[in-house]
Amino acid sequence: MYARGGPETEHDVDILILEEDVPTAVRALVGAGFRAADPPEEWLTKVYDGDRLVDLIFRANERQVTPEMLDEAEEIRVGPTVLHVQSGTDVMIGKLLALEVHRCDLAALLPIARALREQIDWARVREETAHSPYAEAFLLLCDRLAITDDEGRQADDPAAISGGAPAHNAGGGSQNGRARRTSDRAR
């Protein structure tokens, strides 16, 4: 996310990798001085560079990492380094599919959605997360805050940045900044 303009991570680095490449990658990293760890999770492996954690993820939120997924990554300069980085759409899909009953902090996803909103194909996000009630709730929140560009909203609407009512519906927000649609006010 940081590479795409999102909030900086403070606890680890996530690297997507094909499952069949994990043993080779771990051997290479251990040979370079990293320490391997065998986590209880069955969808990743972990290596440490000192106290810095690197997750080698081969199945992200029940979606197997595929060559096609890796091919879609874009080269982006991050500081002095050029990295292959997941699309904003794939990042958001992954974050939404991670939501579940014991991990449902929608507020933590808002800064990500706001930072990446112009890089996200919201229709594809809706399609690929349609089975998740948590994703549906988050997308409704994004709609109401005019973060998405769906239903005629403009993602670059200045009112959406502050969380107020969208400019095309001025005066429709409540005092606490919740944007409301005309259809909602009629009820």
KOLTI-82792 format. One record per residue: x, y, z of N, C-alpha, C, CB in turn. Coordinates in steps of 0.2 Angstrom, whole numbers, plus 2048, in hexadecimal, padded with zeros to 3 digits. Glycine has a CB too. Example, Ala and Ser with C-alpha at 12.3 -4.5 7.8 and 13.67 -1.06 7.14 Angstrom:
// residues 2
8427E482783E7EA8278427F08278397EA82D/8407F58238447FB8248408008278467FD81D/
//
This chain:
// residues 187
8047FA8008008008008048068007FB800806/80A80680480E80C80481180E7FE81480B809/8138097F981580A7F381080E7EE8188047F0/80A80D7F08048107EC8028167EF7FF80B7EB/8058197F480381F7F77FE81E7FE7FF8237F3/7FE8188007FA8168067FE81780C7F780F806/7FB8168127FF8178188058128197FA81581E/80A81481C81081081D80F80B82281681581F/8128058208117FF82581780082A8127F8821/8157FD83081A7FE83581C7F783881780283B/8197F183581A7EB83981D7E68348147E883C/81C7E682D81F7E182981F7E382281B7DA82A/8227DE81E8227DF81781E7D98148297E0814/8197DA8108167D480C8197D380580E7D580D/81B7CD80481D7CB7FD8197C67FA8257CA7FD/8167C77F58127C17F28177BD7EE80C7C47ED/8167B67EE81A7B17EB8167AB7E98207B07F0/8187A87E48157A27E281779C7E781779F7DB/8127987E98137937EE81978F7ED80D78F7EF/81A78D7E68207887E482778C7E581F7867DD/8277937E582D7967E682F7987ED82C79D7E2/82B7967F282C7977F98337947FB8267957FD/83478E7FA83A78B7FD84078E7FA83A7837FB/8407907F48467937F184779A7F48457937E9/84279E7F58427A47F78457A47FF83B7A87F7/8427A080384479F80A84C79D80A84079A80D/84E79880685579780685979D804856791801/8577A07FF85B7A67FD85B7AC8028587A97F6/8567AD8058557B280B8597B081184E7B380D/8597A981385D7A78188647A781785B7A081A/8667A681086D7A780E8707AE80E86E7A4807/86B7B380E86D7BA80E86C7BC8158687BE80A/86B7B881A86B7BA8218657BB82586F7C0822/85F7B98218597BA8248587B38298537BA81F/8537B482D8517AE83284A7AC8308517B0839/8497A582E8437A382C83F7A183284479C828/8387A28328347A083782E79B8348317A683B/82C79783882679283582079483982878B836/81C79883581679B8398107968398137A1835/80B79783D80679283D801793837802793844/8017998347FD79A82E7FF7968287FD7A182C/7FA7938257FC78F81F7FC7928187F778981F/7FC7998187FC79D8128027A18117F57A1812/8077A181580D7A58158127A281980B7AC817/8187A581881E7A381C8217AA81E82379E818/8257A98238287B08268307AF8268257B182D/8337B582483A7B582583B7BC82983E7B581F/8417BC82D8427C28308497C582E8427C1838/84A7CB82E8507CF82D8517D38338507D4826/8557D08388557D283F84E7D28428577DA83F/84B7D88448447D884683F7D98418447DD84C/8417DB83B83C7DC83683A7D68338407E1830/8337D683382F7D083082E7D18298297CF834/82F7CB82582D7CB81E8287C581D8337CB819/8227C681B81D7C181981E7BF8128167C381B/81F7B981181F7B680A8187B38098257B1809/8147B680680D7B480580C7B07FE8087BA806/8097AA7FF8087A67F98007A57F880B7A07F9/7FC7A77FD7F57A67FD7F27AC8017F279F7FF/7F07B17FD7ED7B78017E67B78017F07BD7FD/7E37B68077DC7B68087D87B18047D97BD807/7DB7AB8047D87A58017D97A67F97D17A5802/7DD7AB7F77DE7AB7F07E57A97EE7DD7B37ED/7E67A47EB7ED7A27E97F17A77E57ED79B7E6/7F77A87E77FB7AD7E37FD7A97DC8027AF7E7/7FB7AC7D77FC7A97D08017AD7CC7F57A97CC/8047AA7C78087AE7C28057B47C080B7A97BD/7FE7B37BE7FA7B97BB7FA7BF7C07F37B77B9/7F97BD7C77F97C27CC8007C67CC7F77BF7D3/8057C27CC80C7C57CC80D7C97C68117C07CD/80B7C77C080C7CB7BA8087D17BA8097C67B4/8027D27BD7FF7D87BE8027DD7C27F87D77C0/8077DB7C680A7E07CA80E7E57C680F7DD7CF/80E7EC7C88117F17C58187F37C880C7F87C5/81C7F57C48237F77C68227FE7C98287F77C1/8247FF7CF8238067D28298077D681D8067D7/82C80E7D68318107D982F8117E18358167D6/83380E7E583180F7EC8388117EF82E8087F0/8398177F183F81A7F38448187ED8428167FA/84A8157EF84F8147EA84E80E7E68568147ED/84980A7E88488037E58428037E08477FE7EB/8427FF7DB83C7FE7D78397F77D983E7FE7CF/8337F77DB8307F17DD82A7EF7D982D7F17E4/8287E97D88227E77D581C7E77DB8227DF7D2/8177EB7D98127EC7DE80B7EB7DC8127F47E0/8077E77E08017E67DF7FC7EC7DD7FD7E27E5/7F77EB7D97F37F07D77EF7F37DD7EE7EE7D1/7ED7F97DD7E87FB7E27E27F77E37E78027E1/7E07F57DD7DA7F17DD7DB7EA7E17D77EF7D6/7E07E77DF7E27E07E27E47E17EA7E87DD7DF/7E77E77EC7E87E87F37E17E97F67EC7EF7F4/7DD7ED7F47D67EE7F77D27E77F77D27F37F3/7D27E37F27CF7DD7F27D27D87F87CF7D97EB/7D87D87F87DB7D47FE7DA7D78057E37D47FD/7DA7DD8067D87E080C7D17DE80E7D97E880C/7CC7DF8097C57DE80B7C47D680C7C17E0805/7C77D28087C67CB8097C97C88107C97C7804/7CE7CC8137D17CB8197CC7CC81F7D77CE81A/7C77D081E7C27D28237BE7CC8257BD7D8821/7BD7CB82B7B87C682E7B67C78357BC7BF82E/7B37C38387AF7C583E7B47C78447AB7BF841/7BA7C48447BF7C68497C47CB8477C37C084B/7C37CD8407C87D283D7C47D78397CE7CF83A/7C17DC83C7BC7E08387BD7E78397B57DD83A/7C37EA8397C47F183A7C37F58347CB7F283E/7BD7F78327BC7FB82C7C080182C7B57FC82B/7C18048327C480B8337CB80A8307C480E83A/7CF8058327D680482F7D68048287D97FE832/7D18028247D180281D7D080881A7CC7FC81B/7CC80D81D7CA81381A7D08178177C781881F/7D681881B7DC81C8187DE8198127E181D81E/7DE8128127E180E80C7DC8108067E180780D/7D680F8077D18108027D18187FF7CA80F804/7D281C8047D38238027D98247FE7D3828808/7DF8228007E58237FD7E581F7F67EB820801/7E281A7F57E38167EF7DD8177EA7E480F7F1/7D881A7EC7D181A7E97D181B7E27CD81F7EC/7D681F7DF7D68217D87DA81B7D47DA8277D6/7DD8177D87E18117D57DD80A7D67E78107D9/7D680B7D87D28057D97CD8047D47D08057E1/7CC7FE7D27C67FD7CD7C17FA7D27C87F77C8/7BC7FF7D47B77FD7D97B27F87D77B48047DB/7B17F87D17AC7F37CE7AF7EC7CF7AA7F47C7/7B67EB7CD7B97E57CE7B97E37D67C07E57CB/7BB7E87DA7BB7E67E17B47E47E37BD7ED7E5/7AF7E77E17A87E47E37A77DD7E17A37E97E0/7A97DC7DA7A87D67D77AB7D07DB7AA7D67D0/7B27D17DD7B67CC7E07B57CB7E77BD7CE7DE/7B17D07EA7B07CF7F27A97CF7F37B37D67F5/7A57CE7EE79D7CD7EF79B7C97F479A7CC7E8/79F7C37F579C7BE7FA79E7C08017A07B87F9/7A17C68027A37C880979F7CD80C7AA7CA809/79B7CC8117977D181479B7D78177927CE819/7A17D58197A67DA81C7A87DF8167AC7D781F/7AA7DC8117AC7E180B7A67E58097AE7DC805/7A07E280979A7E68077997EC80C7937E1807/79A7EA8127997F081779E7F58167997ED81E/7A47F38147A97F88137A87FC80D7B07F5813/7A67F98087A57FC80179F8018027A37F77FC/79A7FF80679480480779780A80B78F80180C/79B80981079E80F8137A281380F7A380C819/7A681080A7AA8148057A58188007AE80F801/79F8157FF79A8187FA79881E7FE7958137F9/79681D80479382380879882980979082080F/79E82780A7A382C80B7A682F8047A982980F/7A382C7FF7A582E7F87AC82D7F67A48367F7/7AF8277F97B68257F77B68217F17B88217FD/7B181D7EF7B081A7E97AE81E7E47AC8147EA/7AF81C7DE7AD8207D87A681D7D57B28217D2/7A38197D979D8157D779781A7D779C80F7DB/7928187D478B81B7D478C8237D378881A7DB/7908257CE79082C7CC7958307D178A82F7CC/79782D7D679B8317DB7A28337D779C82E7E1/7A58387D97AC83A7D67B18387DC7AC8417D4/7B68347DB7BB8327E07BF8387E17BF82D7DD/7BF83D7DD7C48437DE7C08497E17C78457D8/7BA8477E47B584D7E77B984F7ED7AE84A7E8/7BA8557EE7BE8587F47BA8567FA7BF85F7F3/7B38567FA7AF8558007B084E8027A88567FF/7B28497FD7B38427FF7B98418037B383E7F9/7BE8468027C58458067C484780D7CA84A803/7BF84B80F7BE84D8167B98498197BC854816/7B68458157B08418187AA8448187B283E81F/7A984A8157A384E81579E84B8107A4855815/79984F80F79484D80A79784E80378D85180A/79684A7FE79884B7F77968527F57968467F2/79A8557F079885C7EE79285C7EA79E85F7EA/7908567E678A8567E27848557E778B8507DD/7858547ED77F8547F27818587F877F84C7F4/78385E7F77858637FC77F86380178786A7F9/78186380777C86480C77985E80E77686980A/77A85880B77785280D77B84E81277884D807/78185081478484D81A78184F82178C84E819/78284B82578084C82C78685083077F846830/78585383678985783979085383B78785983F/78F84C83B79584883C799846836794842840/79784983079B84882A7998428267A284782C/79483F82879183982478E83C81D78D834828/79083981878D83B81178683781179283A80B/78183A80E77B83780D778838806776839812/7758338037728337FD76B8367FD77282D7F9/7698397F876283C7F875D8377F976183F7F1/75E8317F775982B7F875982A7FF75B8257F4/75F82A80375F82980A75B82E80E76682880C/75C83480C75883A81075183980F75B84080D/74E83680A74783680974483180D746834801/74782D81074482781574282A81B749822816/
//
